Amino acid sequence: MRVAVLFLAAMALLGADAVKPEKKIEVRLKEVARLQGVRSNQLLGYGMVVGLDGTGDKDQTKFTVQSLTNLMARQGLTVNPATVKVKNVAAVMVTTELPAFSRTGSRLDVTVSSTGDAKSLAGGILLMTALQGPDGQTYAVAQGPLLVGGFSASAGGASVTKNHPTVGRVPEGALIEREVGGNFNARATLRYSLMEEDFTTAVRVVHAINEELGEKLAQPLDSRTVELQIPKEFQGRAVELVARLENLTVQLQPKARVVVNERTGTVILGSEVRIGAVTIVQGGLSIMVSSTPLVSQPAPFSKGKTVTATKKDVAAMEEKPKTISVEPGVSVGKLAEMLNGMGVSPRDMVAILQAIKEAGALQAELRVL
């Protein structure tokens, strides 16, 4: 009994961190994996926006004039493209996404983007535009007034622009005309794709599914894919099975990762990142070049001329190197605090982390954006 009391007292003296259990990260299955075959499809179309207040495409945008004359020809009007000069029409590309299991008659929001040299699409109306998928089939038709969150105005050589007036949206402007075929309930198997490949997570997903169903019906195919045989009681009821499984909790294994952006000097550090023993020496050399104007005046009555010259001074100043020693096991967050205390800039910190990785002292994955 006395030995047990002494042991507990010693553990208390060591601090809470010595006995603190590792924090578990648990998420739902639908947050870590997606069902294969259940996704949206991108649609694209070419159309015309009319009704602009002189902010449309200019005359040199030939395809806009050609599109307008073709549209008028379909309406029974024959017009010579060479005689058409309008500024209230703009050629646009229309994009949207067709969600999974969308049905005929449902409506979609569409994004309209100018393809010519129009100044603004504000106040315009999108004419009927067919939206096609990668297979060339028309799945939706879009039409309606645009909403543009910006404006552009100019007068007397001066101009002012707010936000991006050449891109707008038509809320519920597309009407679905064709469905993507498929009977989800008729499936015999389900395949989950992990959002990030990891063998440990794949095995834990399989264990959670099999434990929930009471049978070994799920198996990992690789580090990203899990296949599930639909049990007999759920044959023809795959939707109910997915609804039951998507809220299962799965324990994640956090990855040691450092993400740096060289362009902005941003460093994102994972909590599990550790650094081995390393010594960092950081210093710099500054070279300054300055010029001083000089004027040479001739002696009185010497008939000389005043001459100007420039004196250039070059000075080199080498800063005293800053040295820091890092003990093994130190987190990157602690290292960042130490480097900030030394006055190291974010861009220098990125270079230091890359050098530590090359030296084999950074026990994490380093991603450079």
Secondary structure, DSSP 8 states (H G I E B T S, - for coil): -HHHHHHHHHHHHH-HHHH-----EEEEHHHHEEETT---EEEEEEEEEE--SS-S--TT-HHHHHHHHHHHHHTT----GGG---SSEEEEEEEEEE-TT--TT-EEEEEEEE-S--S--TT-EEEEEEEE-TTS-EEEEEEEE-B-S-EEEEETTEEEEES-TTEEEEEEEEEE-------GGG-SEEEEEESS--HHHHHHHHHHHHHHHTS--EEESSSSEEEEE--GGGTT-HHHHHHHHTT-EEEE----EEEEETTTTEEEE-TT-EE-SEEEEE--EEEEEEEEEEEE---TTS----EEEEEEEEEEEE---EEEEE-TTEEHHHHHHHHHHTT--HHHHHHHHHHHHHTT-EESEEEE-
